Amino acid sequence: MMASSTEKQTSSKAETELSSKTEESNSFNVCECPVEKVVVYQDRAEVCRVIETTVKKGENEVIVKNLSNYVDEDSIRVEGKGTATILEVTYQTKYDSPSKSEREEYESKGKALQKELEALDEKLTELQAAKVRFQKQWTVLDQFSTSVTTMGASVQQSDTKTTVTKLDKGQLEGISEFFKLYNSQATHLDTSLLQLDQQMKKLQEEKVALQMNMQELGLDANKNVSRQCSIMLESSEPDEAKITLLVSYVVSQASWTPKYDIRVFPEEKKLKVMYYGLIKQSTGEDWEDAKLFLSTAMPSIGGIIPTLGRSSVSLKRAPVVRSGGIFRSFRKKRAYAHRAQPQSELKDFGLGDGGAVELCFDDWAPPIEEATSQAQEGLTSTTFEITRSATIPCDNVGHKVAVGIVDLSPEFEYETIPLLAPHAFLKARVTNKSQYAFLPGPTNIFLDNNFVAKSFLDAVSPAEEFLVSLGVDPAVRIKYKPLHKYEEKSGLLTKVKTVTYKQDIEVKNTHTNPMQIKVVDHVPVSNDDKIKVNILEPPLSQKHPEKTENTDTIKLTKDSHVEWQITVKESDKKEITLKYTIEYPAGEAIDISTV
């Protein structure tokens, strides 16, 4: 029995609707797919998203739309779980015009931003007018003060003398009252001008941000590029089957930088390093409730060892100048379009040779009790797992996540260079006994929960020793006493002048515990055979440090720095002396300089 024309049209329409629904059900916006995990590097990030869908018997196409503009198309990988086989994964770029509703939305947003910009300009104009008024008032006030200081006194000059008319009591009181008014009015004008400048600066920043938003909105309104990933699947099941896909890709415009809080407790001899990561991203997509990993790897550097060329030398020849000038040619690099991966290369996407594909979800390591993340040591890098999920929006603003808390046992030591700064600087010498590799980054230093300084922590590997400067300790007082200098001459035929220098340094410990401190000073180095420098006190040599009472030691470095390592008892003081002579011909003069 043949179907009528109406039946054929109905059947065709139903098939079209079914095909449209199937196509729509297998098409996903990448930003609406849940984030499985994000590995953030120092210059990019790898994002993994989960897609759950159904497939019917035969070939099926799953499309992931609206990929980031900063996606690396060669980095797209797909893994799956379910009774289906992944045949092919391709990256596509499509050019589409915005719809009418999208254009209306862009226009509405543009008008709103334009109104905000006009309001800002109007406010800036008002503030600028107020600033001009205040500046005029300042000019008038300044001119009036000049006239007041001279109006009560008249000066007459002649060839023989200068006569000054004295001010009476009323005039002096009037001038005194004016200066009181001048002081209050000048303070008011200064404060008003400063506030106006601050308000104008803030409005200018808001204006720049608005202009950038309008520029980005214009780019969005005119964009016609759609980036998407097509995944071809084949199912042999007679009925619809559920599958799970894990799509990962690398995007630029993402990074993380380390930041530290170092808390030191000298009485308990403890040091805590609060390790944080600041994550910034402007990839065009938000990472909502994402499992985060921070990696110290730097993919941009690459792993290819550079090739060292051959060095040669030749006689320098005069350049030959031709009438046509100097021409240089540059060979353009060809840009190769992305090609679809054939089925025989599916292993590049983490797939097997065929049959049902099992999704290889990574087994996340359990969190450690003490720290907020766990370090996974690789051959050339370390990855920190952040135990708590976090949302990192696309706003290019640093979002802080806790990497870990490291408890270390420092050794405290003092050092002073009284010639330059008569203060005792406290330092903590620490060995990184944790599993964390510290990257270079800024740090806030707290001493007994009191903020003392901002500093910078250099790169520190596990088991490596590093120093933390804790600032000046006012309880240890350094006195660099005045330098004593006296001269004498000797010799019958050849007169030699000898100048003796004596420098006393006092270290006072007001702590209730003994402390060790390194004191550093220097003696001049002779650059002429006619000049001899002899150290009289303390007696020492460069090769063998001299030991004094208790554990005190003194040594002379190759730069002629004299270093005392001394112990000062509690509530006690100790004085050390540096004494040396300089001998040179009596008819000459010397110049002592510090480099």
C-alpha positions as CSV (number, residue, x, y, z in Angstrom):
1,M,0.0,0.0,0.0
2,M,1.4,3.3,-1.1
3,A,1.5,6.2,1.3
4,S,-0.4,9.3,0.3
5,S,1.3,12.7,-0.2
6,T,0.1,14.0,3.1
7,E,1.4,10.9,4.9
8,K,4.8,11.4,3.2
9,Q,5.0,15.0,4.3
10,T,4.1,14.2,7.9
11,S,6.7,11.4,7.9
12,S,9.3,13.6,6.5
13,K,8.5,16.4,9.0
14,A,8.7,13.9,11.9
15,E,12.1,12.6,10.7
16,T,13.4,16.2,10.4
17,E,12.2,17.1,13.9
18,L,13.7,13.9,15.3
19,S,17.0,14.6,13.5
20,S,17.0,18.2,14.8
21,K,16.3,17.0,18.4
22,T,19.1,14.4,18.2
23,E,21.5,16.9,16.8
24,E,20.5,19.4,19.5
25,S,20.8,16.8,22.3
26,N,24.4,15.9,21.1
27,S,25.5,19.6,21.0
28,F,27.0,21.1,24.1
29,N,28.2,24.6,25.1
30,V,31.6,24.1,26.6
31,C,30.9,26.6,29.5
32,E,27.8,24.6,30.5
33,C,29.8,21.4,30.9
34,P,31.0,20.7,34.5
35,V,34.7,21.1,35.2
36,E,36.4,17.9,36.3
37,K,39.7,19.4,37.0
38,V,42.1,22.3,36.0
39,V,45.9,22.1,36.0
40,V,47.3,25.6,36.1
41,Y,50.8,26.2,34.9
42,Q,52.7,29.4,35.2
43,D,51.7,30.5,31.7
44,R,48.7,28.4,30.7
45,A,46.2,25.9,32.0
46,E,44.8,22.5,31.1
47,V,41.0,22.3,31.6
48,C,39.1,19.0,31.7
49,R,35.3,19.0,31.4
50,V,32.7,16.2,31.7
51,I,30.0,15.5,29.1
52,E,27.2,13.0,29.7
53,T,25.1,12.0,26.7
54,T,23.3,9.1,25.0
55,V,24.2,7.5,21.6
56,K,22.1,5.3,19.4
57,K,23.2,2.4,17.2
58,G,25.6,3.4,14.4
59,E,27.6,6.6,14.1
60,N,26.9,9.6,16.4
61,E,28.5,13.0,16.4
62,V,29.0,15.0,19.7
63,I,29.8,18.7,19.2
64,V,31.4,20.8,21.9
65,K,30.7,24.4,20.9
66,N,32.1,27.9,21.9
67,L,35.6,26.8,22.8
68,S,37.9,29.6,24.2
69,N,39.6,31.9,21.7
70,Y,42.8,31.0,23.4
71,V,42.5,27.2,23.1
72,D,45.4,25.2,21.7
73,E,43.8,23.1,19.0
74,D,46.5,20.5,19.1
75,S,46.0,19.9,22.8
76,I,42.4,18.6,22.6
77,R,42.1,15.1,24.1
78,V,39.0,12.9,24.6
79,E,38.6,9.9,26.9
80,G,35.4,8.0,27.3
81,K,33.5,5.5,29.4
82,G,30.6,3.4,28.0
83,T,29.7,0.9,25.3
84,A,30.9,3.0,22.3
85,T,34.1,3.5,20.3
86,I,35.6,6.9,19.6
87,L,36.3,7.1,15.8
88,E,37.6,10.6,15.3
89,V,38.2,13.9,17.1
90,T,38.4,17.1,15.0
91,Y,38.7,20.8,15.7
92,Q,36.6,23.1,13.6
93,T,36.4,26.9,13.1
94,K,33.1,28.3,11.8
95,Y,32.1,31.8,10.9
96,D,28.6,32.8,11.9
97,S,26.9,36.2,12.1
98,P,25.2,37.1,15.4
99,S,21.5,36.7,15.6
100,K,19.0,39.5,15.8
101,S,18.5,38.9,19.6
102,E,22.3,38.9,20.1
103,R,22.6,42.2,18.2
104,E,19.8,43.8,20.3
105,E,21.5,42.6,23.5
106,Y,24.9,44.1,22.3
107,E,23.1,47.4,21.5
108,S,21.4,47.5,24.9
109,K,24.6,46.8,26.7
110,G,26.4,49.4,24.6
111,K,23.9,52.1,25.3
112,A,24.1,51.4,29.1
113,L,27.9,51.6,29.0
114,Q,27.7,54.8,27.0
115,K,25.4,56.4,29.6
116,E,27.8,55.4,32.3
117,L,30.6,56.9,30.4
118,E,28.8,60.2,29.8
119,A,27.9,60.4,33.5
120,L,31.6,59.9,34.4
121,D,32.7,62.6,31.9
122,E,30.1,65.0,33.4
123,K,31.4,64.2,37.0
124,L,35.0,64.7,35.9
125,T,34.1,68.1,34.3
126,E,32.5,69.2,37.6
127,L,35.5,68.1,39.6
128,Q,37.9,69.9,37.2
129,A,35.8,73.1,37.5
130,A,36.0,72.8,41.3
131,K,39.7,72.3,41.2
132,V,40.2,75.4,39.1
133,R,38.1,77.4,41.7
134,F,40.2,76.1,44.5
135,Q,43.5,76.9,42.6
136,K,42.2,80.5,42.0
137,Q,41.4,80.8,45.7
138,W,44.9,79.7,46.5
139,T,46.4,82.3,44.2
140,V,44.3,85.1,45.7
141,L,45.2,83.9,49.2
142,D,48.9,83.8,48.4
143,Q,48.9,87.2,46.7
144,F,47.0,88.7,49.7
145,S,49.5,87.2,52.2
146,T,52.3,88.9,50.2
147,S,50.6,92.3,50.4
148,V,49.8,91.9,54.1
149,T,53.4,91.3,55.0
150,T,54.5,94.5,53.4
151,M,51.5,96.8,53.9
152,G,52.3,97.7,57.5
153,A,56.0,98.5,57.0
154,S,57.5,101.1,54.8
155,V,61.2,101.1,53.9
156,Q,63.0,104.2,52.9
157,Q,66.6,104.0,51.5
158,S,69.1,106.9,51.1
159,D,72.7,107.1,50.3
160,T,73.7,106.9,53.9
161,K,71.1,104.8,55.7
162,T,67.9,102.7,55.4
163,T,64.9,103.7,57.5
164,V,62.2,101.1,58.5
165,T,58.9,102.3,59.8
166,K,57.8,100.1,62.7
167,L,54.3,98.6,63.0
168,D,52.1,99.6,65.8
169,K,50.3,97.1,68.2
170,G,47.0,97.1,66.2
171,Q,48.8,96.3,63.0
172,L,50.7,93.5,64.5
173,E,47.5,92.0,66.0
174,G,45.8,92.3,62.6
175,I,48.7,90.5,60.9
176,S,48.7,87.8,63.5
177,E,45.0,87.2,63.1
178,F,45.5,87.1,59.3
179,F,48.1,84.4,59.6
180,K,45.8,82.3,61.7
181,L,43.2,82.6,59.0
182,Y,45.8,81.9,56.4
183,N,46.9,78.7,58.1
184,S,43.3,77.3,58.4
185,Q,42.3,78.4,54.9
186,A,45.5,77.0,53.3
187,T,45.0,73.7,55.1
188,H,41.4,73.6,53.9
189,L,42.4,74.3,50.3
190,D,45.2,71.7,50.4
191,T,42.9,69.1,51.7
192,S,40.2,69.9,49.2
193,L,42.7,69.8,46.3
194,L,44.1,66.5,47.4
195,Q,40.6,65.0,47.8
196,L,39.7,66.3,44.3
197,D,42.8,64.7,42.8
198,Q,42.0,61.4,44.4
199,Q,38.4,61.5,43.2
200,M,39.5,62.4,39.7
201,K,42.1,59.6,39.6
202,K,39.4,57.1,40.7
203,L,37.0,58.3,38.1
204,Q,39.7,58.2,35.4
205,E,40.4,54.5,36.3
206,E,36.6,53.8,36.1
207,K,36.5,55.6,32.7
208,V,39.4,53.5,31.4
209,A,37.7,50.3,32.6
210,L,34.4,51.4,30.9
211,Q,36.2,52.1,27.7
212,M,37.8,48.7,27.8
213,N,34.4,47.1,28.4
214,M,33.0,49.0,25.5
215,Q,35.9,47.9,23.3
216,E,35.4,44.2,24.3
217,L,31.7,44.5,23.7
218,G,32.3,45.9,20.2
219,L,34.6,43.0,19.5
220,D,32.0,40.5,20.8
221,A,29.3,42.1,18.7
222,N,31.4,41.9,15.5
223,K,32.8,38.5,16.1
224,N,31.8,35.8,13.7
225,V,34.2,33.0,14.7
226,S,32.9,29.9,16.5
227,R,35.4,27.3,17.6
228,Q,34.1,23.8,18.3
229,C,35.2,20.2,18.7
230,S,33.5,17.3,16.8
231,I,33.7,13.8,18.4
232,M,32.6,10.9,16.2
233,L,31.3,7.9,18.1
234,E,30.1,4.4,17.0
235,S,27.8,2.3,19.1
236,S,26.8,-1.3,18.4
237,E,24.0,-1.4,21.1
238,P,20.5,-1.8,19.7
239,D,19.1,0.7,22.2
240,E,20.3,4.1,23.3
241,A,23.3,3.9,25.6
242,K,24.6,6.4,28.1
243,I,28.3,7.4,27.8
244,T,30.6,9.8,29.6
245,L,33.2,11.8,27.9
246,L,36.1,13.7,29.4
247,V,37.3,16.5,27.1
248,S,40.6,18.2,28.0
249,Y,42.3,21.1,26.3
250,V,45.0,23.7,27.0
251,V,44.3,27.4,27.0
252,S,46.6,30.4,27.4
253,Q,45.8,33.6,29.3
254,A,46.0,31.7,32.6
255,S,48.7,31.6,35.2
256,W,49.5,31.2,38.9
257,T,52.1,32.9,41.0
258,P,53.2,31.9,44.6
259,K,52.8,34.1,47.6
260,Y,53.9,33.4,51.2
261,D,53.3,34.4,54.8
262,I,56.2,33.5,57.0
263,R,55.4,33.4,60.7
264,V,58.3,33.1,63.1
265,F,58.1,32.3,66.8
266,P,61.7,32.8,68.3
267,E,60.8,31.6,71.9
268,E,59.4,28.3,70.5
269,K,62.0,28.1,67.8
270,K,59.3,27.5,65.2
271,L,58.8,28.9,61.7
272,K,55.6,28.4,59.7
273,V,55.5,29.0,55.9
274,M,51.9,29.7,54.7
275,Y,52.1,28.8,51.0
276,Y,49.5,30.3,48.7
277,G,48.9,30.4,45.0
278,L,47.4,33.4,43.2
279,I,45.5,32.2,40.1
280,K,44.5,34.6,37.3
281,Q,42.7,33.8,34.1
282,S,41.1,35.6,31.2
283,T,40.4,32.7,29.0
284,G,36.8,33.6,28.2
285,E,35.3,30.9,30.4
286,D,34.7,30.5,34.1
287,W,36.0,27.5,36.1
288,E,33.1,26.8,38.5
289,D,33.6,24.5,41.5
290,A,36.8,23.1,39.9
291,K,39.3,20.7,41.3
292,L,42.6,22.7,41.0
293,F,46.2,21.6,40.6
294,L,49.1,24.0,40.5
295,S,52.1,22.8,38.5
296,T,55.7,24.2,38.6
297,A,56.3,23.0,35.0
298,M,56.9,25.6,32.3
299,P,55.7,24.2,29.0
300,S,56.6,27.4,27.1
301,I,60.4,26.7,27.6
302,G,60.2,23.3,25.8
303,G,62.4,20.3,26.3
304,I,64.7,20.5,23.2
305,I,68.3,21.2,24.0
306,P,69.6,24.1,21.9
307,T,72.4,23.4,19.4
308,L,75.6,25.3,19.8
309,G,77.0,26.7,16.5
310,R,80.6,26.9,15.4
311,S,82.6,30.0,16.3
312,S,85.0,31.4,13.7
313,V,87.2,34.4,13.3
314,S,88.2,36.3,10.1
315,L,89.8,39.5,9.1
316,K,87.5,42.5,9.2
317,R,86.7,43.8,5.7
318,A,85.4,47.2,4.8
319,P,81.7,47.0,3.9
320,V,80.8,47.3,0.2
321,V,78.0,49.8,-0.4
322,R,76.0,49.3,-3.5
323,S,73.8,51.9,-5.1
324,G,70.7,49.7,-4.6
325,G,71.2,49.7,-0.9
326,I,71.0,46.7,1.4
327,F,68.3,44.2,0.7
328,R,67.2,41.5,3.1
329,S,64.8,38.7,2.3
330,F,62.7,36.9,4.9
331,R,61.3,33.5,4.3
332,K,57.7,33.4,5.5
333,K,56.7,30.5,7.7
334,R,53.8,28.5,6.5
335,A,50.9,28.1,8.8
336,Y,49.4,24.6,8.6
337,A,45.8,24.1,9.3
338,H,44.7,21.6,11.9
339,R,44.1,18.2,10.5
340,A,41.7,15.6,11.9
341,Q,43.4,12.7,13.7
342,P,42.8,9.5,11.7
343,Q,41.4,6.4,13.5
344,S,44.8,4.7,13.5
345,E,46.2,7.5,15.7
346,L,43.6,7.4,18.4
347,K,46.2,6.5,21.0
348,D,47.1,10.2,20.9
349,F,43.8,10.9,22.5
350,G,44.2,8.3,25.3
351,L,42.2,5.7,23.4
352,G,42.6,2.0,23.0
353,D,42.9,0.1,19.7
354,G,39.2,-0.5,19.5
355,G,36.1,-2.0,21.3
356,A,34.4,-0.4,24.3
357,V,36.5,2.5,25.8
358,E,36.8,2.8,29.5
359,L,37.3,6.3,30.9
360,C,40.6,6.6,32.6
361,F,39.7,9.1,35.3
362,D,42.8,10.0,37.4
363,D,42.9,8.7,40.9
364,W,43.3,11.9,43.0
365,A,45.7,11.5,45.9
366,P,44.1,11.9,49.4
367,P,44.8,15.2,51.2
368,I,47.5,15.3,53.9
369,E,46.4,16.2,57.4
370,E,48.7,19.1,58.1
371,A,48.8,20.9,54.8
372,T,46.0,22.0,52.5
373,S,47.5,20.3,49.4
374,Q,49.7,17.4,48.4
375,A,52.8,17.8,46.3
376,Q,53.3,15.2,43.6
377,E,56.9,15.2,42.6
378,G,57.7,14.6,39.0
379,L,61.0,14.2,37.2
380,T,61.3,17.9,36.3
381,S,58.4,19.6,38.1
382,T,56.1,19.4,41.1
383,T,52.3,19.5,41.1
384,F,50.3,20.7,44.1
385,E,46.8,19.4,44.5
386,I,44.4,21.9,46.1
387,T,42.1,19.8,48.4
388,R,39.2,22.3,48.3
389,S,37.3,23.0,45.1
390,A,37.2,26.6,44.0
391,T,35.6,28.8,41.4
392,I,38.0,31.0,39.3
393,P,36.0,33.5,37.2
394,C,37.3,35.0,34.0
395,D,38.2,38.4,35.4
396,N,42.0,38.5,35.3
397,V,42.1,39.1,39.0
398,G,44.3,37.1,41.4
399,H,42.3,34.5,43.4
400,K,44.2,33.1,46.4
401,V,44.1,29.4,47.2
402,A,46.0,27.6,50.0
403,V,48.8,25.3,48.8
404,G,50.1,24.2,52.2
405,I,51.3,25.0,55.7
406,V,54.9,24.0,56.3
407,D,56.3,23.7,59.9
408,L,60.1,24.1,60.0
409,S,62.7,24.4,62.8
410,P,64.9,27.5,62.3
411,E,68.2,28.4,63.8
412,F,68.3,32.1,64.7
413,E,71.3,34.3,64.3
414,Y,72.2,38.0,64.4
415,E,74.4,40.0,62.2
416,T,75.4,43.6,62.3
417,I,77.6,45.9,60.0
418,P,77.8,48.9,62.4
419,L,79.8,51.1,59.9
420,L,76.7,51.1,57.6
421,A,73.8,50.5,60.0
422,P,74.4,50.3,63.8
423,H,71.5,47.8,64.3
424,A,71.3,44.1,65.0
425,F,69.5,42.2,62.2
426,L,67.8,38.9,63.1
427,K,67.9,36.1,60.6
428,A,66.5,32.6,60.5
429,R,68.5,29.9,58.9
430,V,66.1,27.1,57.8
431,T,66.3,23.8,55.9
432,N,63.3,23.0,53.8
433,K,62.5,19.5,55.1
434,S,59.0,19.5,53.5
435,Q,57.9,18.0,50.2
436,Y,57.2,21.4,48.8
437,A,59.4,23.3,46.3
438,F,59.2,27.0,47.0
439,L,59.0,29.1,43.8
440,P,60.3,32.7,43.8
441,G,57.6,35.0,45.2
442,P,56.8,37.9,47.5
443,T,56.4,37.2,51.2
444,N,55.0,38.9,54.3
445,I,57.0,38.3,57.4
446,F,55.4,38.1,60.9
447,L,57.4,37.9,64.1
448,D,55.3,36.6,67.0
449,N,52.2,37.4,65.0
450,N,53.4,41.0,64.4
451,F,54.0,42.2,60.9
452,V,57.6,43.2,60.5
453,A,58.5,43.4,56.8
454,K,57.8,42.5,53.3
455,S,60.5,40.5,51.5
456,F,61.1,38.1,48.6
457,L,61.7,34.4,48.8
458,D,64.0,32.9,46.3
459,A,63.5,29.5,44.8
460,V,64.1,26.8,47.4
461,S,64.0,23.0,46.7
462,P,63.2,20.3,49.2
463,A,66.2,19.7,51.6
464,E,67.7,23.0,50.6
465,E,68.8,25.6,53.2
466,F,67.7,29.2,53.0
467,L,67.8,32.4,55.0
468,V,64.8,34.6,56.1
469,S,65.6,38.1,57.2
470,L,63.4,39.2,60.2
471,G,64.4,42.8,60.4
472,V,66.0,44.8,63.3
473,D,65.8,43.6,66.9
474,P,65.7,46.7,69.1
475,A,66.6,44.6,72.2
476,V,70.1,44.2,70.9
477,R,71.9,47.6,70.8
478,I,75.0,48.3,68.8
479,K,77.2,51.3,69.5
480,Y,79.8,52.2,66.9
481,K,82.2,54.5,68.9
482,P,84.1,57.4,67.3
483,L,87.3,56.4,65.5
484,H,90.6,57.1,67.2
485,K,93.4,58.2,64.9
486,Y,97.0,59.2,65.8
487,E,100.2,59.6,63.7
488,E,103.9,59.1,64.2
489,K,107.1,59.4,62.1
490,S,110.1,57.1,62.1
491,G,113.3,56.4,60.1
492,L,116.6,58.3,59.8
493,L,117.2,58.5,56.1
494,T,113.8,57.5,54.7
495,K,111.0,59.0,56.6
496,V,108.0,56.8,57.1
497,K,104.7,58.0,58.4
498,T,102.6,55.6,60.5
499,V,98.9,56.3,61.2
500,T,97.2,54.1,63.8
501,Y,93.4,53.6,63.7
502,K,91.4,52.2,66.6
503,Q,87.7,51.4,66.3
504,D,85.7,50.2,69.3
505,I,82.3,48.4,68.9
506,E,79.9,47.7,71.8
507,V,77.2,45.0,71.6
508,K,74.6,45.1,74.4
509,N,72.1,42.2,74.9
510,T,68.9,43.2,76.9
511,H,67.3,39.8,76.3
512,T,66.9,37.3,79.1
513,N,68.7,34.7,77.1
514,P,72.3,34.7,75.7
515,M,72.6,35.4,72.0
516,Q,75.2,35.0,69.2
517,I,75.9,37.7,66.8
518,K,78.2,38.2,63.8
519,V,79.9,41.6,63.7
520,V,81.5,42.7,60.4
521,D,83.9,45.5,59.8
522,H,86.7,46.0,57.4
523,V,90.3,47.3,57.0
524,P,91.7,49.1,54.0
525,V,93.5,47.1,51.3
526,S,96.7,48.5,49.9
527,N,96.9,49.1,46.2
528,D,100.5,50.3,46.2
529,D,103.8,48.7,47.3
530,K,104.7,51.8,49.2
531,I,101.6,51.4,51.5
532,K,101.5,48.8,54.1
533,V,98.5,47.8,56.3
534,N,99.1,45.9,59.5
535,I,96.3,44.6,61.7
536,L,97.3,44.9,65.4
537,E,94.1,43.9,67.1
538,P,92.7,41.3,66.9
539,P,95.6,39.1,65.8
540,L,94.3,36.9,63.0
541,S,95.0,35.4,59.5
542,Q,92.9,34.5,56.5
543,K,93.8,30.8,56.7
544,H,93.1,30.0,60.3
545,P,90.3,31.7,62.3
546,E,91.4,32.7,65.8
547,K,89.4,31.4,68.7
548,T,88.9,33.5,71.8
549,E,87.0,33.0,75.0
550,N,84.2,30.5,75.0
551,T,82.9,29.9,71.4
552,D,83.9,33.3,70.0
553,T,85.8,33.2,66.7
554,I,87.4,35.9,64.5
555,K,88.4,35.6,60.9
556,L,89.7,37.7,58.1
557,T,88.0,37.2,54.7
558,K,89.7,37.6,51.3
559,D,88.0,41.0,51.0
560,S,89.7,42.2,54.2
561,H,86.5,42.0,56.2
562,V,87.0,41.2,59.8
563,E,84.2,39.0,61.2
564,W,83.6,38.4,64.9
565,Q,81.3,35.6,65.9
566,I,80.6,36.4,69.6
567,T,78.3,35.3,72.3
568,V,76.8,37.9,74.6
569,K,75.3,36.8,77.9
570,E,71.8,37.8,78.9
571,S,71.5,41.4,80.2
572,D,75.2,41.9,79.5
573,K,77.4,43.8,77.0
574,K,80.7,43.1,75.2
575,E,83.2,45.4,73.5
576,I,85.4,44.4,70.6
577,T,88.3,46.4,69.1
578,L,89.7,46.7,65.6
579,K,93.1,48.3,65.5
580,Y,95.4,48.6,62.5
581,T,98.2,50.8,61.1
582,I,98.9,52.3,57.7
583,E,102.6,53.0,56.8
584,Y,103.5,55.1,53.8
585,P,106.2,57.6,52.8
586,A,106.1,60.8,54.9
587,G,106.1,63.1,51.9
588,E,103.0,61.4,50.4
589,A,99.3,61.6,51.1
590,I,96.8,58.7,51.2
591,D,93.2,58.4,50.2
592,I,90.9,55.8,51.8
593,S,87.8,55.0,49.8
594,T,85.1,52.3,50.0
595,V,83.9,50.6,46.9
